[in-house]
């Protein structure tokens, strides 16, 4: 009969949050070796006794052939991640000769093998068939040993339940992989669309004027020595085309900017404008603190990216978490001095109602994080964003100070 004292040992799986990683995730091979050893020792030294209790028996009471069967079943469990179906059927095969005897103590090992078959493979025929075979083995063992039907039915339920639990975890992990793949594909599509749109607009609006300027400048160079008047007229045309191209470019950039940024054609913002930005979001209700560890001056393009990333991150905090959220902005140089790190953290405890904790900002409702990541990548940097283990959200951008943008 199945030994009910041996429970499935793999209860921590890879789909659990990173902040709660058990030994079966951190050290899978070592944990599987310990599990296989424990299964062998349990089958060899523990036995059911009258009164539904468990007793320890000396190893000398176990015949050598049966002990070898226990060893094969325990050793097979070590491969339960790489060969889950083969392990399941090996365990069932070595369990079969002991059914109906006092040595039928491989039920716990079969439970672990069933869980592994459901958890570590998406096979749709031999995996569920193994669960049926295990339930049949429990039934046969119960009949041969005259076990009450209720106990036999409970054993069948445990066998099928172990396989079903593993199967559900497998399906959930597969669904998570599919969702992440779809999110990555959507992010790439958004970036490609934005780049294509900007390139098309720049070409349509500016390329024509710049081509005219090039032609007129070439003509002026050709006739400058012989006909200065014609050269002057050509350069006047170049000047006029340049003004028109500049006006159209300014209009185009005004269209491409978010509406909130269309506040004139002054200089692009930089680190000196961060206090004004922080004051604005404080007026909106955020509790913001800034740790500025940037000492050396930064290139203009890096200052602009730092400002925009902080601006978008604070906007996301206000949008998704709401007023009264405690937010911290950290700016610092890397240890090697070749880049800067922008980190924005919040506690997610504002007054805004969110559909699900720590997930609103990762949804597909906007392109904020995608845009910030694209801005970082264009400088040759990177950006990570995601929920914090204790609640809230964290965004960290790393931007190189030297080198050309991508």
C-alpha positions in Angstrom: 0.0 0.0 0.0 1.1 3.6 -0.5 3.2 4.9 2.4 1.2 8.0 3.4 4.0 9.3 5.6 6.1 10.2 2.6 5.0 13.5 1.1 6.0 15.2 -2.1 9.2 17.1 -1.3 9.2 19.5 -4.3 6.8 22.2 -3.1 8.8 25.2 -4.2 8.8 25.8 -7.9 10.5 28.2 -10.4 7.3 30.3 -10.9 7.4 31.6 -7.3 8.5 35.1 -6.7 12.2 35.8 -6.7 12.1 36.9 -3.1 11.0 33.4 -1.9 13.4 31.0 -3.7 13.7 27.6 -1.9 16.4 25.0 -2.2 14.7 23.2 -5.2 15.1 26.5 -7.2 18.5 27.7 -5.9 20.3 24.3 -5.8 18.2 21.9 -8.0 20.7 19.1 -8.4 21.7 19.0 -4.7 18.1 19.2 -3.6 17.1 16.4 -6.0 20.0 14.2 -4.7 18.8 14.8 -1.1 15.2 14.0 -2.2 16.2 10.8 -3.9 18.2 9.7 -0.8 15.3 10.5 1.5 12.9 8.5 -0.7 15.2 5.5 -0.7 15.7 5.6 3.1 12.0 6.0 3.7 11.0 3.1 1.5 13.7 0.8 3.0 13.3 1.6 6.7 9.7 2.6 7.2 6.7 0.3 7.1 3.0 0.5 7.9 1.9 -1.3 11.1 -1.6 -2.2 12.4 -3.4 0.8 13.8 -2.4 3.0 10.8 1.0 3.8 12.4 4.5 3.8 11.0 7.4 1.8 12.4 11.1 1.6 11.7 12.4 -1.8 10.5 16.0 -2.9 10.3 17.6 -3.1 6.9 18.4 -6.8 7.5 14.6 -7.5 7.3 14.5 -6.3 3.7 15.5 -8.9 1.0 18.4 -7.9 -1.2 16.3 -7.9 -4.4 13.7 -5.6 -2.8 16.5 -3.3 -1.5 17.9 -3.1 -5.0 14.4 -2.1 -6.3 14.3 0.6 -3.7 17.7 1.9 -4.8 16.7 2.0 -8.5 13.5 3.9 -7.7 15.4 6.4 -5.5 18.2 6.9 -8.0 15.6 7.5 -10.8 14.2 10.4 -8.8 17.5 12.3 -9.3 16.6 12.6 -13.0 13.0 13.6 -12.5 13.5 17.1 -14.1 15.4 15.9 -17.2 13.5 12.6 -17.8 10.2 13.0 -15.9 8.2 10.4 -18.0 11.0 7.8 -17.9 11.4 8.3 -14.1 7.7 7.8 -13.5 7.5 4.5 -15.4 10.7 3.2 -13.8 9.3 3.9 -10.4 6.0 2.2 -11.3 7.8 -0.8 -12.8 9.9 -1.4 -9.7 6.9 -0.8 -7.4 4.8 -3.4 -9.2 6.6 -6.6 -7.9 6.1 -5.5 -4.3 2.4 -4.8 -4.5 0.4 -6.8 -2.0 3.4 -7.5 0.2 4.8 -5.9 3.3 7.5 -4.2 1.1 5.1 -2.1 -0.9 6.4 1.1 0.4 7.2 3.0 -2.8 4.0 4.9 -2.8 5.6 8.1 -1.7 8.3 7.8 -4.3 5.5 7.3 -6.9 3.8 10.5 -5.7 7.0 12.5 -6.2 7.5 11.0 -9.7 3.9 11.8 -10.6 4.4 15.4 -9.5 7.6 15.6 -11.6 5.8 14.2 -14.7 3.2 16.9 -14.4 5.5 19.7 -13.5 8.5 19.2 -15.8 6.9 18.2 -19.2 4.0 19.1 -21.3 3.6 15.6 -22.7 -0.1 14.9 -23.2 -0.4 11.1 -23.5 2.2 9.2 -21.4 2.1 11.7 -18.5 -1.7 11.3 -17.7 -1.5 7.6 -18.5 1.2 7.3 -15.8 -1.3 8.9 -13.3 -3.9 6.3 -14.2 -1.3 3.5 -13.9 -0.3 4.7 -10.4 -4.0 4.8 -9.3 -4.4 1.3 -10.6 -1.3 0.2 -8.6 -2.8 1.6 -5.5 -6.1 -0.2 -6.2 -4.4 -3.5 -6.8 -2.3 -3.2 -3.7 -5.4 -2.4 -1.6 -7.2 -5.5 -3.0 -4.3 -7.8 -2.4 -3.8 -6.6 1.2 -7.6 -6.3 2.0 -7.3 -2.6 2.6 -10.6 -0.7 3.2 -12.0 0.9 0.1 -11.9 4.3 1.7 -8.1 4.1 2.3 -7.6 2.8 -1.3 -9.7 5.7 -2.7 -7.7 8.2 -0.7 -4.5 6.8 -2.1 -5.8 7.1 -5.7 -6.8 10.7 -4.9 -3.3 11.5 -3.6 -1.7 10.0 -6.7 -4.0 11.9 -9.2 -3.7 15.1 -7.1 0.1 15.1 -7.2 0.1 14.8 -10.9 -2.6 17.5 -11.3 -0.7 19.9 -9.1 2.4 19.5 -11.1 0.4 19.9 -14.4 -1.2 23.1 -13.2 2.2 24.6 -12.3 3.5 23.6 -15.7 0.6 25.3 -17.5 1.0 28.5 -15.4 4.7 28.6 -16.2 4.0 28.2 -19.9 1.4 30.9 -19.8 3.9 33.2 -18.1 6.5 32.6 -20.8 3.9 33.3 -23.5 2.8 36.5 -21.8 6.4 37.7 -21.5 7.0 36.9 -25.1 3.9 38.8 -26.2 4.9 41.8 -24.1 8.4 41.8 -25.6 6.9 41.6 -29.1 4.6 44.4 -28.4 7.4 46.6 -27.1 9.4 45.9 -30.2 6.4 46.8 -32.4 5.9 50.1 -30.5 9.6 51.0 -30.9 9.6 50.1 -34.6 6.4 52.1 -35.2 7.7 55.2 -33.4 11.0 55.0 -35.3 9.3 54.6 -38.6 6.9 57.4 -37.9 9.7 59.8 -36.9 11.9 58.8 -39.9 9.0 59.3 -42.3 8.1 62.7 -40.9 11.7 63.9 -41.0 12.1 62.7 -44.5 8.9 64.2 -45.8 9.3 67.6 -44.0 13.0 68.3 -44.0 14.7 66.2 -46.8 13.1 68.3 -49.6 14.4 71.6 -48.1 17.8 70.2 -47.4 18.1 68.9 -50.9 17.3 72.3 -52.3 19.9 73.9 -50.0 22.5 71.4 -51.3 21.7 72.1 -54.9 21.8 75.9 -54.5 25.0 75.8 -52.5 26.6 73.7 -55.2 25.5 76.1 -57.9 26.8 79.1 -55.9 30.2 77.4 -55.6 30.4 76.8 -59.3 29.6 80.4 -60.3 31.2 82.2 -57.4 34.3 83.2 -59.3 32.7 84.2 -62.6 29.3 85.5 -61.5 29.3 86.7 -57.9 25.8 88.2 -58.3 24.3 84.8 -59.2 26.2 83.2 -56.4 24.8 85.7 -53.9 21.3 85.0 -55.2 21.9 81.2 -54.8 23.2 81.7 -51.3 20.1 83.8 -50.5 17.9 80.9 -51.7 19.9 78.6 -49.5 19.3 80.9 -46.5 15.6 81.0 -47.2 15.4 77.3 -47.6 17.3 76.8 -44.4 14.8 79.0 -42.5 11.9 77.2 -43.9 13.4 73.8 -43.0 14.1 75.0 -39.5 10.5 76.3 -39.1 9.1 73.0 -40.4 11.5 71.0 -38.2 10.4 72.9 -35.1 6.8 72.3 -36.0 7.5 68.6 -36.5 9.2 68.3 -33.2 6.3 70.1 -31.5 3.9 67.5 -33.0 6.1 64.6 -31.9 6.5 65.9 -28.4 3.9 64.9 -25.8 1.4 67.7 -25.4 2.7 68.6 -21.9 6.1 69.4 -23.4 5.0 71.9 -26.0 5.8 74.8 -23.9 8.0 76.8 -26.2 11.2 76.5 -28.1 13.6 77.3 -25.3 16.7 75.2 -24.3 16.2 71.6 -23.6 16.0 70.9 -19.8 18.9 69.5 -17.8 19.9 68.7 -14.3 19.5 72.4 -13.2 15.8 72.0 -14.0 15.2 69.0 -11.7 14.4 71.1 -8.6 11.6 72.8 -10.6 10.3 69.4 -11.8 10.4 68.0 -8.2 8.5 71.1 -6.9 5.8 70.6 -9.5 5.2 66.9 -8.6 5.3 67.9 -4.9 2.5 70.4 -5.6 0.6 67.5 -7.2 0.8 65.5 -3.9 3.8 63.3 -4.2 6.3 63.0 -1.3 9.5 63.2 -3.2 13.1 63.1 -1.9 16.1 63.6 -4.2 19.6 62.2 -3.6 21.9 63.9 -6.1 25.3 62.3 -6.1 26.4 63.7 -9.5 29.4 65.9 -9.1 31.1 66.1 -12.5 29.2 67.8 -15.4 27.5 65.6 -17.9 27.1 65.8 -21.7 24.0 67.7 -22.8 22.4 64.5 -24.3 22.9 62.6 -21.0 21.5 65.5 -18.9 18.4 65.6 -21.1 17.9 61.8 -20.9 18.3 61.9 -17.1 15.7 64.7 -16.8 13.2 63.0 -19.2 13.5 59.6 -17.4 13.0 61.2 -14.0 10.1 63.2 -15.4 8.4 60.2 -16.9 9.0 58.0 -13.8 7.5 60.6 -11.5 4.5 61.0 -13.8 4.0 57.2 -13.7 4.1 57.2 -9.9 1.5 59.9 -9.8 -0.6 58.2 -12.4 -0.5 54.7 -11.1 -0.1 55.1 -7.3 -1.6 58.6 -6.8 -0.9 61.4 -4.3 0.7 60.8 -0.9 3.1 58.2 -2.4 6.6 58.3 -0.9 9.1 58.5 -3.8 12.9 58.6 -3.8 15.0 59.8 -6.7 18.7 58.7 -6.6 21.3 60.0 -9.0 24.9 58.8 -8.8 28.0 58.1 -10.8 29.0 54.5 -11.4 32.0 53.2 -9.5 34.2 53.3 -12.6 33.0 56.9 -13.4 32.0 56.0 -17.0 28.2 56.2 -16.5 25.4 57.5 -14.3 22.6 55.6 -12.6 19.1 57.0 -12.3 16.9 55.2 -9.7 13.3 56.1 -8.9 11.6 54.1 -6.1 8.2 54.4 -4.6 6.3 52.6 -1.8 3.1 52.2 -3.9 0.9 53.4 -1.0 -0.8 56.4 -2.6 -4.4 57.1 -2.8 -5.0 56.0 -6.3 -7.0 52.8 -6.9 -5.1 50.2 -8.9 -6.5 47.1 -10.5 -3.8 44.8 -9.0 -0.9 45.5 -6.7 2.5 46.1 -8.3 1.2 45.4 -11.8 -0.5 48.5 -13.2 2.7 50.1 -14.5 3.7 47.0 -16.4 0.6 46.8 -18.4 0.1 47.7 -22.0 -2.0 50.9 -21.3 0.9 53.2 -22.2 4.3 53.5 -23.7 6.1 55.3 -20.9 8.5 52.5 -19.8 9.0 51.5 -23.4 9.9 55.1 -24.3 12.3 55.4 -21.4 14.0 52.2 -22.2 14.4 53.3 -25.8 15.9 56.6 -24.7 18.4 54.7 -22.6 19.2 52.2 -25.4 19.9 55.1 -27.8 22.6 56.3 -25.5 24.1 52.8 -25.2 22.6 52.2 -21.7 19.9 50.1 -20.2 16.7 50.4 -18.1 15.1 48.0 -15.7 11.7 48.4 -14.2 9.5 46.2 -12.0 7.7 45.8 -8.7 9.7 45.9 -5.4 9.6 42.9 -3.1 8.1 44.9 -0.2 5.6 46.7 -2.4 5.8 49.6 -4.7 7.8 50.0 -7.9 11.5 50.5 -8.9 13.0 51.9 -12.0 16.7 52.0 -12.7 18.4 53.4 -15.8 22.1 53.2 -16.5 23.5 55.7 -19.0 27.1 55.9 -20.3 28.7 59.3 -20.0 31.3 58.7 -22.8 30.9 57.1 -26.2 28.5 57.7 -29.0 24.9 56.9 -28.8 23.5 53.8 -30.5 
